[in-house]
Amino acid sequence: MNVAVIDVGTNTVLLLIAAVDAGGNITTIVYEQRAPRLGAGVDASRNLDPASIDRVVTVLLEYHAIISAYRPLKTLVCATSAVRDAGNKEEFLGIVKERTGFEIEILSGDDEAIWTYRGALSGMQSIEKATVIDIGGGSTEIAVGDRYRIHSRISLDIGAVRLTERAFKHNPPTHPELEKAIEIVENEIERVARFPLDGSTLVGVAGTATSLAILDQGLKDFSREAVAGYRLNLENVYSLFRLLRGMHAEQILSLSTAMAGRADIIAAGSLILREIMAHLKFKELIVSERGVRYGVVLREWERAGNAMPASAS
């Protein structure tokens, strides 16, 4: 069963074309990422900007051509935080339908957490209990569970784009701006204080985790293989944050091509990750290159009449 999934996020638009076998194992066929930043300014205006919409449509048309060459059984396009929060979401959905033919499904925060969790663990067979975090552009999803069930989940109103726009007015940010950002993040993290985290492995998906994994290894270009399963310890996250908070976006961009579309928000992303790891007492993060796209692939596989093993029911 071949499935194509496009994830329209606040900062990125991601494409996955994957094959799922009879056991629910996912094989990646196409893995693409672009950063048109649909959510630019949406935290303040509560509306998607026409220029941002145009950038996303351009990416979707590119992905449409890629998908057509593979002819998957199903194609799904899902949107997350930026579209959820936008007052003109219906206008956006209509423009995308008219110009690309794609119909977009808006995932709730809970659904995003569920399918991110399932997607992340689909590539980590040895983990029995996990805390999965997805630091996106507009929100951060945290889900805690075992291999097949989520016991606790939450969507926090912080993301790398949202935090940058709320707190950072200078490039690089000033000390008072950093203090304001830390206060915002800590207030949100308090909502996770009673989650049953003991004994769980911290798994990180999405651009902040994968980008920091690239920087920690000193790689000049993004490599899916290099980030998959990479172990990022808290001390190194602190070091990366200290480095990034003092650099101009142009300097950050020179570190790696993987910073394209992310250089001006990675300091905020690293701050969020640092605060989550420190406050929730995790000393290490295992990076997953998978996430909500892979979870949606599993969702469609199950909807087609397949099922996980009996232990997962």
Contacts in CASP RR format, 6 or more apart in sequence:
PFRMAT RR
TARGET T0000
AUTHOR 0000-0000-0000
METHOD contacts of the structure
MODEL  1
MNVAVIDVGTNTVLLLIAAVDAGGNITTIVYEQRAPRLGAGVDASRNLDP
ASIDRVVTVLLEYHAIISAYRPLKTLVCATSAVRDAGNKEEFLGIVKERT
GFEIEILSGDDEAIWTYRGALSGMQSIEKATVIDIGGGSTEIAVGDRYRI
HSRISLDIGAVRLTERAFKHNPPTHPELEKAIEIVENEIERVARFPLDGS
TLVGVAGTATSLAILDQGLKDFSREAVAGYRLNLENVYSLFRLLRGMHAE
QILSLSTAMAGRADIIAAGSLILREIMAHLKFKELIVSERGVRYGVVLRE
WERAGNAMPASAS
1 19 0 8 1.000
1 20 0 8 1.000
1 73 0 8 1.000
1 300 0 8 1.000
1 301 0 8 1.000
1 304 0 8 1.000
2 17 0 8 1.000
2 18 0 8 1.000
2 19 0 8 1.000
2 20 0 8 1.000
2 29 0 8 1.000
2 70 0 8 1.000
2 71 0 8 1.000
2 72 0 8 1.000
2 73 0 8 1.000
3 17 0 8 1.000
3 18 0 8 1.000
3 20 0 8 1.000
3 72 0 8 1.000
3 73 0 8 1.000
3 74 0 8 1.000
3 75 0 8 1.000
3 76 0 8 1.000
3 296 0 8 1.000
3 297 0 8 1.000
3 300 0 8 1.000
3 301 0 8 1.000
4 15 0 8 1.000
4 16 0 8 1.000
4 17 0 8 1.000
4 18 0 8 1.000
4 30 0 8 1.000
4 67 0 8 1.000
4 70 0 8 1.000
4 72 0 8 1.000
4 74 0 8 1.000
4 75 0 8 1.000
4 76 0 8 1.000
5 15 0 8 1.000
5 16 0 8 1.000
5 18 0 8 1.000
5 75 0 8 1.000
5 76 0 8 1.000
5 77 0 8 1.000
5 78 0 8 1.000
5 293 0 8 1.000
5 294 0 8 1.000
5 296 0 8 1.000
5 297 0 8 1.000
6 13 0 8 1.000
6 14 0 8 1.000
6 15 0 8 1.000
6 16 0 8 1.000
6 60 0 8 1.000
6 63 0 8 1.000
6 75 0 8 1.000
6 76 0 8 1.000
6 77 0 8 1.000
6 78 0 8 1.000
6 102 0 8 1.000
6 293 0 8 1.000
7 13 0 8 1.000
7 14 0 8 1.000
7 15 0 8 1.000
7 16 0 8 1.000
7 78 0 8 1.000
7 80 0 8 1.000
7 292 0 8 1.000
7 293 0 8 1.000
7 296 0 8 1.000
8 38 0 8 1.000
8 56 0 8 1.000
8 60 0 8 1.000
8 77 0 8 1.000
8 78 0 8 1.000
8 79 0 8 1.000
8 80 0 8 1.000
8 82 0 8 1.000
8 83 0 8 1.000
8 104 0 8 1.000
9 38 0 8 1.000
9 39 0 8 1.000
9 79 0 8 1.000
9 80 0 8 1.000
9 81 0 8 1.000
9 82 0 8 1.000
9 83 0 8 1.000
9 136 0 8 1.000
9 137 0 8 1.000
10 37 0 8 1.000
10 38 0 8 1.000
10 39 0 8 1.000
10 42 0 8 1.000
10 80 0 8 1.000
10 81 0 8 1.000
10 82 0 8 1.000
10 136 0 8 1.000
10 137 0 8 1.000
10 138 0 8 1.000
10 139 0 8 1.000
10 159 0 8 1.000
10 161 0 8 1.000
10 162 0 8 1.000
11 35 0 8 1.000
11 37 0 8 1.000
11 38 0 8 1.000
11 39 0 8 1.000
11 136 0 8 1.000
11 137 0 8 1.000
11 138 0 8 1.000
11 160 0 8 1.000
11 161 0 8 1.000
11 261 0 8 1.000
11 262 0 8 1.000
11 265 0 8 1.000
12 33 0 8 1.000
12 34 0 8 1.000
12 35 0 8 1.000
12 36 0 8 1.000
12 207 0 8 1.000
13 33 0 8 1.000
13 34 0 8 1.000
13 35 0 8 1.000
13 36 0 8 1.000
13 38 0 8 1.000
13 56 0 8 1.000
13 59 0 8 1.000
13 60 0 8 1.000
13 63 0 8 1.000
14 32 0 8 1.000
14 33 0 8 1.000
14 34 0 8 1.000
14 293 0 8 1.000
15 30 0 8 1.000
15 31 0 8 1.000
15 32 0 8 1.000
15 33 0 8 1.000
15 63 0 8 1.000
15 66 0 8 1.000
15 67 0 8 1.000
15 293 0 8 1.000
16 28 0 8 1.000
16 30 0 8 1.000
16 31 0 8 1.000
16 293 0 8 1.000
16 294 0 8 1.000
16 297 0 8 1.000
17 28 0 8 1.000
17 29 0 8 1.000
17 30 0 8 1.000
17 66 0 8 1.000
17 67 0 8 1.000
17 70 0 8 1.000
17 72 0 8 1.000
18 26 0 8 1.000
18 27 0 8 1.000
18 28 0 8 1.000
18 29 0 8 1.000
18 293 0 8 1.000
18 294 0 8 1.000
18 297 0 8 1.000
19 26 0 8 1.000
19 27 0 8 1.000
19 29 0 8 1.000
20 26 0 8 1.000
20 27 0 8 1.000
20 297 0 8 1.000
20 298 0 8 1.000
20 301 0 8 1.000
20 306 0 8 1.000
21 27 0 8 1.000
22 306 0 8 1.000
23 306 0 8 1.000
24 122 0 8 1.000
24 298 0 8 1.000
24 301 0 8 1.000
24 306 0 8 1.000
24 308 0 8 1.000
25 122 0 8 1.000
26 122 0 8 1.000
26 123 0 8 1.000
26 290 0 8 1.000
26 294 0 8 1.000
26 297 0 8 1.000
26 298 0 8 1.000
28 224 0 8 1.000
29 70 0 8 1.000
30 66 0 8 1.000
30 70 0 8 1.000
31 224 0 8 1.000
31 289 0 8 1.000
32 63 0 8 1.000
32 66 0 8 1.000
33 222 0 8 1.000
34 59 0 8 1.000
34 62 0 8 1.000
35 260 0 8 1.000
35 261 0 8 1.000
35 262 0 8 1.000
36 52 0 8 1.000
36 55 0 8 1.000
36 56 0 8 1.000
36 58 0 8 1.000
36 59 0 8 1.000
37 52 0 8 1.000
37 55 0 8 1.000
37 161 0 8 1.000
37 261 0 8 1.000
38 48 0 8 1.000
38 52 0 8 1.000
38 53 0 8 1.000
38 55 0 8 1.000
38 56 0 8 1.000
38 82 0 8 1.000
38 83 0 8 1.000
39 48 0 8 1.000
39 49 0 8 1.000
39 52 0 8 1.000
39 82 0 8 1.000
39 86 0 8 1.000
39 137 0 8 1.000
39 138 0 8 1.000
39 161 0 8 1.000
40 49 0 8 1.000
40 52 0 8 1.000
40 161 0 8 1.000
41 49 0 8 1.000
41 165 0 8 1.000
42 48 0 8 1.000
42 49 0 8 1.000
42 82 0 8 1.000
42 85 0 8 1.000
42 86 0 8 1.000
43 85 0 8 1.000
43 138 0 8 1.000
43 161 0 8 1.000
43 162 0 8 1.000
43 165 0 8 1.000
43 166 0 8 1.000
44 165 0 8 1.000
46 85 0 8 1.000
46 86 0 8 1.000
46 87 0 8 1.000
47 86 0 8 1.000
47 87 0 8 1.000
47 88 0 8 1.000
48 82 0 8 1.000
48 83 0 8 1.000
48 86 0 8 1.000
48 87 0 8 1.000
48 88 0 8 1.000
48 89 0 8 1.000
48 91 0 8 1.000
48 92 0 8 1.000
53 92 0 8 1.000
53 95 0 8 1.000
56 96 0 8 1.000
57 95 0 8 1.000
57 96 0 8 1.000
57 99 0 8 1.000
57 100 0 8 1.000
60 77 0 8 1.000
60 96 0 8 1.000
60 99 0 8 1.000
60 100 0 8 1.000
60 102 0 8 1.000
61 99 0 8 1.000
61 100 0 8 1.000
64 100 0 8 1.000
64 101 0 8 1.000
64 102 0 8 1.000
67 75 0 8 1.000
74 300 0 8 1.000
75 102 0 8 1.000
76 105 0 8 1.000
76 296 0 8 1.000
76 300 0 8 1.000
77 96 0 8 1.000
77 102 0 8 1.000
77 103 0 8 1.000
77 104 0 8 1.000
77 105 0 8 1.000
78 104 0 8 1.000
78 105 0 8 1.000
78 106 0 8 1.000
78 107 0 8 1.000
78 292 0 8 1.000
78 296 0 8 1.000
79 104 0 8 1.000
79 105 0 8 1.000
79 106 0 8 1.000
79 107 0 8 1.000
80 106 0 8 1.000
80 107 0 8 1.000
80 109 0 8 1.000
80 112 0 8 1.000
80 136 0 8 1.000
80 138 0 8 1.000
80 139 0 8 1.000
80 292 0 8 1.000
81 109 0 8 1.000
81 112 0 8 1.000
81 136 0 8 1.000
81 137 0 8 1.000
81 138 0 8 1.000
81 139 0 8 1.000
81 155 0 8 1.000
81 159 0 8 1.000
81 162 0 8 1.000
82 137 0 8 1.000
82 138 0 8 1.000
83 89 0 8 1.000
83 92 0 8 1.000
83 93 0 8 1.000
83 104 0 8 1.000
83 106 0 8 1.000
84 106 0 8 1.000
84 107 0 8 1.000
84 108 0 8 1.000
84 109 0 8 1.000
85 138 0 8 1.000
86 92 0 8 1.000
89 106 0 8 1.000
92 104 0 8 1.000
93 103 0 8 1.000
93 104 0 8 1.000
96 102 0 8 1.000
96 104 0 8 1.000
97 103 0 8 1.000
97 104 0 8 1.000
107 115 0 8 1.000
107 292 0 8 1.000
109 139 0 8 1.000
109 141 0 8 1.000
109 155 0 8 1.000
110 153 0 8 1.000
110 155 0 8 1.000
112 134 0 8 1.000
112 139 0 8 1.000
112 141 0 8 1.000
112 155 0 8 1.000
112 292 0 8 1.000
113 134 0 8 1.000
113 141 0 8 1.000
113 142 0 8 1.000
113 143 0 8 1.000
113 150 0 8 1.000
113 153 0 8 1.000
113 154 0 8 1.000
113 155 0 8 1.000
114 143 0 8 1.000
114 150 0 8 1.000
114 153 0 8 1.000
115 291 0 8 1.000
115 292 0 8 1.000
115 295 0 8 1.000
115 296 0 8 1.000
115 298 0 8 1.000
115 299 0 8 1.000
116 132 0 8 1.000
116 134 0 8 1.000
116 141 0 8 1.000
116 143 0 8 1.000
116 205 0 8 1.000
116 206 0 8 1.000
116 291 0 8 1.000
116 292 0 8 1.000
116 295 0 8 1.000
117 130 0 8 1.000
117 132 0 8 1.000
117 143 0 8 1.000
117 145 0 8 1.000
117 150 0 8 1.000
117 153 0 8 1.000
118 294 0 8 1.000
118 295 0 8 1.000
118 298 0 8 1.000
118 299 0 8 1.000
119 205 0 8 1.000
119 288 0 8 1.000
119 290 0 8 1.000
119 291 0 8 1.000
119 292 0 8 1.000
119 293 0 8 1.000
119 294 0 8 1.000
119 295 0 8 1.000
119 297 0 8 1.000
119 298 0 8 1.000
120 130 0 8 1.000
120 132 0 8 1.000
120 134 0 8 1.000
120 203 0 8 1.000
120 204 0 8 1.000
120 205 0 8 1.000
120 288 0 8 1.000
120 290 0 8 1.000
120 291 0 8 1.000
120 294 0 8 1.000
121 127 0 8 1.000
121 130 0 8 1.000
121 132 0 8 1.000
121 147 0 8 1.000
121 203 0 8 1.000
122 290 0 8 1.000
122 294 0 8 1.000
122 295 0 8 1.000
122 298 0 8 1.000
123 288 0 8 1.000
123 290 0 8 1.000
123 294 0 8 1.000
124 130 0 8 1.000
124 203 0 8 1.000
124 229 0 8 1.000
124 286 0 8 1.000
124 288 0 8 1.000
127 147 0 8 1.000
127 201 0 8 1.000
127 203 0 8 1.000
127 286 0 8 1.000
128 146 0 8 1.000
128 147 0 8 1.000
129 144 0 8 1.000
129 145 0 8 1.000
129 146 0 8 1.000
129 199 0 8 1.000
129 200 0 8 1.000
129 201 0 8 1.000
130 144 0 8 1.000
130 145 0 8 1.000
130 146 0 8 1.000
130 200 0 8 1.000
130 201 0 8 1.000
130 202 0 8 1.000
130 203 0 8 1.000
131 142 0 8 1.000
131 143 0 8 1.000
131 144 0 8 1.000
131 145 0 8 1.000
131 195 0 8 1.000
131 197 0 8 1.000
131 200 0 8 1.000
131 201 0 8 1.000
131 202 0 8 1.000
131 203 0 8 1.000
131 280 0 8 1.000
131 282 0 8 1.000
132 141 0 8 1.000
132 142 0 8 1.000
132 143 0 8 1.000
132 144 0 8 1.000
132 203 0 8 1.000
132 204 0 8 1.000
132 205 0 8 1.000
132 288 0 8 1.000
133 140 0 8 1.000
133 141 0 8 1.000
133 142 0 8 1.000
133 202 0 8 1.000
133 203 0 8 1.000
133 204 0 8 1.000
133 205 0 8 1.000
133 209 0 8 1.000
133 273 0 8 1.000
133 276 0 8 1.000
133 285 0 8 1.000
134 140 0 8 1.000
134 141 0 8 1.000
134 142 0 8 1.000
134 204 0 8 1.000
134 205 0 8 1.000
134 206 0 8 1.000
134 291 0 8 1.000
134 292 0 8 1.000
135 159 0 8 1.000
135 160 0 8 1.000
135 204 0 8 1.000
135 206 0 8 1.000
135 207 0 8 1.000
135 208 0 8 1.000
135 209 0 8 1.000
135 269 0 8 1.000
135 272 0 8 1.000
135 273 0 8 1.000
135 276 0 8 1.000
136 159 0 8 1.000
136 160 0 8 1.000
136 161 0 8 1.000
136 206 0 8 1.000
136 207 0 8 1.000
136 208 0 8 1.000
137 159 0 8 1.000
137 160 0 8 1.000
137 161 0 8 1.000
137 162 0 8 1.000
137 265 0 8 1.000
138 157 0 8 1.000
138 158 0 8 1.000
138 159 0 8 1.000
138 160 0 8 1.000
138 161 0 8 1.000
138 162 0 8 1.000
139 155 0 8 1.000
139 156 0 8 1.000
139 157 0 8 1.000
139 158 0 8 1.000
139 159 0 8 1.000
139 162 0 8 1.000
140 155 0 8 1.000
140 156 0 8 1.000
140 158 0 8 1.000
140 159 0 8 1.000
140 188 0 8 1.000
140 272 0 8 1.000
140 276 0 8 1.000
141 153 0 8 1.000
141 154 0 8 1.000
141 155 0 8 1.000
141 156 0 8 1.000
142 153 0 8 1.000
142 154 0 8 1.000
142 156 0 8 1.000
142 192 0 8 1.000
142 195 0 8 1.000
142 276 0 8 1.000
143 150 0 8 1.000
143 152 0 8 1.000
143 153 0 8 1.000
143 154 0 8 1.000
144 150 0 8 1.000
144 151 0 8 1.000
144 152 0 8 1.000
144 153 0 8 1.000
144 195 0 8 1.000
144 196 0 8 1.000
144 197 0 8 1.000
144 200 0 8 1.000
145 151 0 8 1.000
145 152 0 8 1.000
145 200 0 8 1.000
147 312 0 8 1.000
148 308 0 8 1.000
148 311 0 8 1.000
148 312 0 8 1.000
148 313 0 8 1.000
149 312 0 8 1.000
151 196 0 8 1.000
152 195 0 8 1.000
152 196 0 8 1.000
154 191 0 8 1.000
154 192 0 8 1.000
154 195 0 8 1.000
156 188 0 8 1.000
156 189 0 8 1.000
156 191 0 8 1.000
156 192 0 8 1.000
157 188 0 8 1.000
158 184 0 8 1.000
158 185 0 8 1.000
158 188 0 8 1.000
158 272 0 8 1.000
159 268 0 8 1.000
159 269 0 8 1.000
159 272 0 8 1.000
160 208 0 8 1.000
160 262 0 8 1.000
160 265 0 8 1.000
160 266 0 8 1.000
160 268 0 8 1.000
160 269 0 8 1.000
160 272 0 8 1.000
161 265 0 8 1.000
161 268 0 8 1.000
163 181 0 8 1.000
163 184 0 8 1.000
163 185 0 8 1.000
163 268 0 8 1.000
163 269 0 8 1.000
163 271 0 8 1.000
163 272 0 8 1.000
164 264 0 8 1.000
164 265 0 8 1.000
164 267 0 8 1.000
164 268 0 8 1.000
166 180 0 8 1.000
166 181 0 8 1.000
166 184 0 8 1.000
167 173 0 8 1.000
167 177 0 8 1.000
167 178 0 8 1.000
167 180 0 8 1.000
167 181 0 8 1.000
167 184 0 8 1.000
167 268 0 8 1.000
168 177 0 8 1.000
168 181 0 8 1.000
168 267 0 8 1.000
168 268 0 8 1.000
169 177 0 8 1.000
170 177 0 8 1.000
171 248 0 8 1.000
171 249 0 8 1.000
171 264 0 8 1.000
172 245 0 8 1.000
172 246 0 8 1.000
172 247 0 8 1.000
172 248 0 8 1.000
172 267 0 8 1.000
173 181 0 8 1.000
173 245 0 8 1.000
173 246 0 8 1.000
173 267 0 8 1.000
178 245 0 8 1.000
178 271 0 8 1.000
181 268 0 8 1.000
181 271 0 8 1.000
182 271 0 8 1.000
182 275 0 8 1.000
185 271 0 8 1.000
185 272 0 8 1.000
185 275 0 8 1.000
185 276 0 8 1.000
186 275 0 8 1.000
186 279 0 8 1.000
189 275 0 8 1.000
189 276 0 8 1.000
189 279 0 8 1.000
189 280 0 8 1.000
192 280 0 8 1.000
195 280 0 8 1.000
197 280 0 8 1.000
197 281 0 8 1.000
197 282 0 8 1.000
201 286 0 8 1.000
202 277 0 8 1.000
202 280 0 8 1.000
202 282 0 8 1.000
202 284 0 8 1.000
202 285 0 8 1.000
202 286 0 8 1.000
203 285 0 8 1.000
203 286 0 8 1.000
203 287 0 8 1.000
203 288 0 8 1.000
204 285 0 8 1.000
204 286 0 8 1.000
204 287 0 8 1.000
204 288 0 8 1.000
205 287 0 8 1.000
205 288 0 8 1.000
205 289 0 8 1.000
205 290 0 8 1.000
205 291 0 8 1.000
205 292 0 8 1.000
206 291 0 8 1.000
207 262 0 8 1.000
208 266 0 8 1.000
208 269 0 8 1.000
208 270 0 8 1.000
208 272 0 8 1.000
208 273 0 8 1.000
209 227 0 8 1.000
209 232 0 8 1.000
209 273 0 8 1.000
209 285 0 8 1.000
209 287 0 8 1.000
209 288 0 8 1.000
210 222 0 8 1.000
210 227 0 8 1.000
210 258 0 8 1.000
210 287 0 8 1.000
210 289 0 8 1.000
211 258 0 8 1.000
211 259 0 8 1.000
211 262 0 8 1.000
211 266 0 8 1.000
212 232 0 8 1.000
212 237 0 8 1.000
212 240 0 8 1.000
212 266 0 8 1.000
212 270 0 8 1.000
212 273 0 8 1.000
212 287 0 8 1.000
213 226 0 8 1.000
213 227 0 8 1.000
213 230 0 8 1.000
213 232 0 8 1.000
213 287 0 8 1.000
214 222 0 8 1.000
214 223 0 8 1.000
214 226 0 8 1.000
214 227 0 8 1.000
214 256 0 8 1.000
214 258 0 8 1.000
215 240 0 8 1.000
215 255 0 8 1.000
215 256 0 8 1.000
215 258 0 8 1.000
216 230 0 8 1.000
216 232 0 8 1.000
216 236 0 8 1.000
216 240 0 8 1.000
217 226 0 8 1.000
217 230 0 8 1.000
218 255 0 8 1.000
218 256 0 8 1.000
219 226 0 8 1.000
219 256 0 8 1.000
219 258 0 8 1.000
220 256 0 8 1.000
220 257 0 8 1.000
221 256 0 8 1.000
221 257 0 8 1.000
221 258 0 8 1.000
222 256 0 8 1.000
222 257 0 8 1.000
222 258 0 8 1.000
224 289 0 8 1.000
227 287 0 8 1.000
227 289 0 8 1.000
228 287 0 8 1.000
228 288 0 8 1.000
228 289 0 8 1.000
229 286 0 8 1.000
229 287 0 8 1.000
229 288 0 8 1.000
229 289 0 8 1.000
230 286 0 8 1.000
230 287 0 8 1.000
231 284 0 8 1.000
231 285 0 8 1.000
231 286 0 8 1.000
231 287 0 8 1.000
232 284 0 8 1.000
232 285 0 8 1.000
232 286 0 8 1.000
232 287 0 8 1.000
233 283 0 8 1.000
233 284 0 8 1.000
233 285 0 8 1.000
234 274 0 8 1.000
234 277 0 8 1.000
234 278 0 8 1.000
234 282 0 8 1.000
234 283 0 8 1.000
234 284 0 8 1.000
234 285 0 8 1.000
237 270 0 8 1.000
237 273 0 8 1.000
237 274 0 8 1.000
237 277 0 8 1.000
237 285 0 8 1.000
238 274 0 8 1.000
240 270 0 8 1.000
241 267 0 8 1.000
241 270 0 8 1.000
241 271 0 8 1.000
241 274 0 8 1.000
244 252 0 8 1.000
244 266 0 8 1.000
244 267 0 8 1.000
244 270 0 8 1.000
245 267 0 8 1.000
245 270 0 8 1.000
245 271 0 8 1.000
246 267 0 8 1.000
247 267 0 8 1.000
249 263 0 8 1.000
249 264 0 8 1.000
250 263 0 8 1.000
252 259 0 8 1.000
252 263 0 8 1.000
252 264 0 8 1.000
252 266 0 8 1.000
252 267 0 8 1.000
253 259 0 8 1.000
253 260 0 8 1.000
253 263 0 8 1.000
259 266 0 8 1.000
273 285 0 8 1.000
276 282 0 8 1.000
277 283 0 8 1.000
277 285 0 8 1.000
302 308 0 8 1.000
307 313 0 8 1.000
END
